[in-house]
Amino acid sequence: MQKRYLLPKVASRSIVRMRKNFLVLLLCLSFVRCESRRVTDYGDYLVQDYVDIDASIPRAEENLGLFEGDIVIDEDTERYLTGGGIMSRDAVVSPILYWPKGVIYYMFDEKLEPLKIDIIKRGIHHLKERTCIKFVHIPKNNTRHKSYVRFFSGNGCYSRVGRDPTDVEQTISIGDGCERIGTVVHEIMHALGFFHEHTRPDRDKYIKIDWTNIEEEHSRNFQKYPRDLGSSFGKPYDYDSVMHYSRFAFSKDLDVPTIIPADGEASIGQRLGLSYYDREEINTLYRCHEDCVDKMSPYRCIGRSILGSCESPRFQEMMIESCPKTCKFCGKRDSTIKVSKKAHQK
């Protein structure tokens, strides 16, 4: 009789794990680029933290028909931004308009999938916890507010920069491939008035653009903006910004970067959430650090807060105006994303 040898349970489990790991390796090798991931807990949600951050940015942000891939813009403004002058004599390039008192009214498109609604809500919560921006949900039959954002699922991820000057509905698209909290935050930051980090006038000190790996029709997406367009509020160039392009943005050869950081250790293009300087820019632009005081008496503000008026759709607007301190609408929580190892001073 042939002898049979029984392996100990521990050894048996080890063999099973080895087989699983081998299968995972084979599956991973079947893709063009293999990404190493770890799950990071950021309190109210879990995100997959990519070690190869640059490879993780979805091509959905590179909508080929839009300025810089994800910005809705008119022709005159685009010509101004890219140094082409104004098309017509009477054309006026309006300054970027911001949201009065940092309040964004918003609604969800009736066709938006529950998964995307959940991701958008998480992105909004991420911003509310770290800035003083207020988000007020309004009903679909809204007739009261002229300026508001409608989230919908379009062809990719995109937004206009700043508030629409004509006081009409404006949209933010969270389409297929955009289902990340950081991507939602990125598009909302456009709506708040922010451009991409790599377009700063001083960017050449910190990154190199490989123009040979960019299709000619997409080269406009890498132009620097005029110095008089806006302000970085004295903050250093931020490799960690959620507004930064990835290394491989708009690349002809997906294995060759289009953006090369001067700091070889820097990771760019993260879509996890606000960096420290992202938060500081928002809070500076919208004056979140100014004294935040209640206009009502402490007794009335605290009483209304206990009754739930701060969270009530019916009373929230009044509480934003009258009791911002009691309702904690001042946005001073210091919870931000840090990826790169160094600060990069101007």
C-alpha positions in Angstrom: 0.0 0.0 0.0 1.2 3.4 -0.9 1.9 5.6 2.1 -0.1 8.9 2.4 1.4 11.8 4.3 -0.9 14.3 5.9 0.3 17.9 6.0 -0.2 19.9 9.2 -3.0 22.4 9.0 -0.7 25.3 9.2 1.4 24.1 6.2 -1.8 23.4 4.3 -3.1 26.9 4.8 0.3 28.3 3.7 0.1 26.4 0.4 -3.4 27.8 -0.2 -2.2 31.3 0.5 0.7 30.8 -1.9 -1.6 29.6 -4.6 -3.9 32.7 -4.1 -0.9 35.0 -4.2 0.4 33.4 -7.4 -3.0 33.8 -9.0 -3.2 37.5 -7.9 0.3 38.0 -9.4 -0.7 36.5 -12.7 -3.9 38.6 -12.8 -1.9 41.7 -12.0 0.7 41.0 -14.7 -2.1 40.8 -17.3 -2.6 44.6 -17.0 -0.4 47.3 -18.5 0.3 48.9 -15.2 0.1 47.1 -11.9 -0.8 49.2 -8.9 0.1 48.6 -5.3 -2.8 49.6 -3.0 -3.4 49.9 0.7 -6.7 50.8 2.4 -6.5 54.0 4.5 -9.2 55.0 7.0 -9.9 58.7 6.9 -12.6 58.6 9.6 -15.9 58.8 7.9 -14.9 56.8 4.9 -12.4 54.3 3.6 -10.4 55.1 0.5 -8.0 53.0 -1.5 -4.6 54.7 -1.2 -2.5 54.1 -4.4 1.2 53.9 -3.9 1.5 54.7 -7.6 -0.7 57.7 -7.3 0.1 59.1 -10.7 -1.2 55.9 -12.4 -4.5 56.0 -10.5 -6.0 59.2 -12.0 -8.8 58.2 -14.3 -8.8 59.3 -17.9 -12.3 60.5 -17.2 -10.8 63.8 -16.2 -9.3 64.2 -19.6 -12.5 65.0 -21.5 -10.9 65.8 -24.9 -13.5 68.4 -25.8 -13.0 70.6 -22.8 -10.3 73.1 -21.7 -7.7 71.4 -19.6 -9.8 68.3 -19.8 -12.4 69.1 -17.2 -13.1 72.9 -17.4 -16.2 74.4 -19.0 -15.2 77.8 -20.4 -16.2 80.3 -23.2 -13.9 81.0 -26.1 -13.0 84.6 -25.1 -11.9 83.6 -21.7 -9.9 80.6 -23.0 -8.0 82.9 -25.4 -7.2 85.2 -22.6 -5.9 82.4 -20.4 -3.7 81.0 -23.2 -2.4 84.4 -24.2 -4.3 84.7 -27.4 -6.0 88.0 -26.7 -9.7 88.8 -27.0 -11.7 87.7 -30.0 -14.0 90.7 -30.3 -13.7 94.4 -29.3 -16.6 94.4 -27.0 -15.8 91.1 -25.3 -15.2 91.5 -21.6 -13.5 88.8 -19.6 -15.2 88.9 -16.3 -13.2 88.1 -13.2 -13.8 84.7 -11.6 -16.9 85.0 -9.6 -17.1 83.5 -6.1 -20.0 82.3 -4.1 -21.5 84.9 -1.8 -20.8 84.2 1.9 -19.3 80.8 0.7 -22.7 79.2 0.3 -23.3 76.8 -2.6 -26.8 75.7 -3.2 -27.0 72.4 -5.0 -29.3 69.6 -6.2 -28.9 66.1 -7.6 -30.1 65.3 -11.1 -33.1 62.9 -11.0 -31.2 60.4 -13.2 -28.0 60.3 -11.0 -27.3 56.9 -9.6 -27.3 56.2 -5.9 -23.6 55.3 -5.8 -22.6 58.6 -7.4 -24.9 60.5 -5.0 -23.2 58.8 -2.1 -19.7 59.7 -3.4 -20.8 63.3 -4.0 -22.2 63.6 -0.5 -18.9 62.2 0.9 -17.0 64.8 -1.1 -19.2 67.6 0.2 -18.8 66.3 3.7 -15.0 66.3 3.2 -15.1 70.0 2.3 -17.5 71.0 5.0 -15.3 69.5 7.7 -12.2 71.3 6.5 -13.4 74.7 5.3 -16.1 77.2 6.0 -17.9 76.5 2.6 -21.6 75.8 3.2 -23.5 73.5 1.0 -27.3 73.8 1.1 -29.4 71.1 -0.7 -32.4 72.5 -2.5 -35.4 70.6 -4.1 -35.6 69.8 -7.8 -38.5 72.2 -8.2 -36.4 75.1 -7.0 -37.6 78.5 -8.0 -36.0 80.6 -5.3 -32.3 80.4 -6.0 -31.0 81.5 -9.4 -27.4 80.4 -8.8 -26.9 76.8 -7.9 -25.1 73.6 -8.9 -26.8 70.6 -10.3 -24.7 67.4 -10.1 -25.3 65.0 -12.9 -23.6 62.1 -14.8 -22.1 63.4 -18.0 -19.3 62.2 -20.2 -16.5 62.3 -17.6 -15.7 64.7 -14.8 -15.9 68.5 -15.4 -17.1 71.9 -14.0 -16.8 75.5 -14.9 -14.4 77.7 -12.8 -16.2 79.9 -10.4 -19.9 80.9 -10.2 -21.7 81.5 -13.5 -21.9 85.3 -13.8 -25.4 85.1 -15.5 -26.9 83.7 -12.3 -28.2 80.5 -13.8 -28.0 76.8 -13.0 -24.5 75.4 -13.6 -23.5 71.8 -13.7 -20.8 69.6 -12.3 -20.5 66.2 -14.0 -19.5 63.2 -12.0 -19.7 60.6 -14.8 -18.4 57.1 -15.1 -14.8 56.8 -13.8 -15.2 59.8 -11.5 -16.4 57.9 -8.5 -13.8 59.1 -6.1 -14.1 61.5 -3.2 -11.0 63.4 -4.3 -12.4 63.8 -7.8 -15.6 65.2 -6.5 -13.5 67.6 -4.3 -11.4 68.5 -7.4 -14.5 69.5 -9.5 -16.1 71.4 -6.6 -12.8 73.4 -6.2 -13.1 74.4 -9.8 -16.6 75.7 -9.1 -15.2 77.6 -6.1 -12.9 79.4 -8.4 -9.6 77.4 -8.5 -7.6 76.4 -11.5 -5.1 73.5 -11.9 -1.9 73.7 -9.8 0.4 73.0 -12.8 -0.7 76.2 -14.5 0.8 78.5 -11.9 3.2 81.2 -13.4 6.0 79.9 -11.2 5.6 76.2 -12.1 8.8 75.9 -14.2 10.8 75.9 -10.9 9.0 72.8 -9.7 8.0 70.7 -12.8 9.2 70.0 -16.3 6.7 69.5 -19.1 7.6 67.0 -21.8 6.0 68.7 -24.8 7.1 65.9 -27.1 4.8 63.4 -25.4 1.7 65.7 -25.7 -0.5 65.7 -28.8 -0.4 69.2 -30.3 -4.2 69.8 -29.8 -3.8 69.1 -26.1 -0.8 71.4 -25.5 -3.1 74.2 -24.5 -3.9 72.2 -21.3 -0.3 72.8 -20.1 -0.1 76.6 -20.6 0.7 78.9 -17.7 -1.8 81.5 -16.7 -1.2 85.3 -16.7 0.1 86.5 -13.4 -2.8 88.9 -13.1 -5.4 86.2 -13.3 -5.4 85.4 -9.6 -3.4 84.8 -6.5 -1.8 81.7 -4.8 -2.0 83.7 -1.5 1.8 83.2 -1.1 1.5 79.5 -0.6 4.3 77.2 -1.9 3.9 75.1 -5.0 1.9 72.1 -3.9 2.8 68.7 -5.3 0.1 67.3 -2.9 -2.7 69.4 -4.2 -5.9 67.7 -5.3 -5.8 70.2 -8.2 -2.5 68.9 -9.6 -2.4 66.9 -12.9 -0.9 63.4 -12.7 2.5 62.6 -14.3 0.9 60.9 -17.3 -1.9 63.5 -18.0 -2.7 63.7 -21.8 0.3 61.5 -22.6 0.7 60.0 -26.1 2.8 57.2 -24.6 1.1 56.0 -21.4 4.5 54.8 -20.1 6.2 58.1 -20.4 5.3 61.1 -18.1 4.2 64.4 -19.4 4.9 66.2 -16.1 8.2 65.5 -14.3 8.6 67.0 -10.8 11.9 68.6 -10.0 11.8 66.8 -6.7 12.2 63.2 -7.7 10.5 61.9 -4.6 7.3 63.9 -5.1 4.1 62.2 -6.0 1.6 64.3 -8.0 -2.0 63.9 -9.0 -3.5 62.5 -5.8 -7.3 62.2 -5.6 -7.7 61.4 -2.0 -8.8 64.8 -0.8 -7.7 68.3 0.2 -4.0 68.9 0.9 -3.0 71.3 3.7 -2.5 74.2 1.2 -5.7 73.4 -0.7 -7.6 73.9 2.5 -5.6 77.1 3.3 -6.4 78.6 -0.1 -10.1 78.0 0.2 -10.2 79.3 3.7 -8.2 82.4 2.7 -10.2 83.1 -0.4 -13.5 82.8 1.4 -12.2 84.6 4.5 -12.9 81.6 6.8 -10.2 82.8 9.2 -11.9 86.1 10.0 -13.6 86.3 13.3 -16.7 84.1 13.2 -19.4 85.5 15.4 -23.1 84.9 16.0 -25.4 87.8 15.2 -28.1 86.5 17.5 -27.7 86.3 21.3 -26.0 83.1 22.6 -29.2 82.1 24.3 -31.2 82.1 21.0 -28.4 80.5 18.9 -27.8 77.7 21.4 -31.5 77.2 21.8 -32.2 76.9 18.1 -29.1 74.6 17.7 -30.6 72.2 20.4 -33.8 72.1 18.4 -31.9 71.0 15.3 -32.1 74.3 13.3 -28.5 74.1 12.2 -29.2 70.9 10.2 -32.8 71.6 9.3 -33.3 72.4 5.5 -36.0 74.8 6.6 -33.9 76.9 8.9 -30.3 76.3 7.8 -30.0 79.4 5.6 -31.1 81.6 8.6 -28.6 79.8 10.9 -25.7 80.3 8.4 -26.4 84.0 8.5 -27.3 84.4 12.2 -25.5 81.7 14.2 -22.4 80.5 12.2 -20.2 80.1 15.3 -22.8 78.0 17.3 -23.6 75.9 14.2 -19.8 75.4 13.5 -20.0 76.8 10.0 -16.6 78.5 10.4 -14.6 75.6 9.1 -11.3 75.3 11.0 -10.8 71.6 11.3 -7.2 70.6 10.4 -7.6 67.3 8.7 -5.9 67.2 5.3 -4.2 64.9 2.9 -0.4 64.7 2.9 1.5 62.7 0.3 4.8 64.2 -0.7 7.7 64.3 1.8 8.8 67.9 1.3 7.4 71.4 1.2 8.3 73.4 -1.9 8.7 77.0 -1.1 8.6 79.7 -3.7 
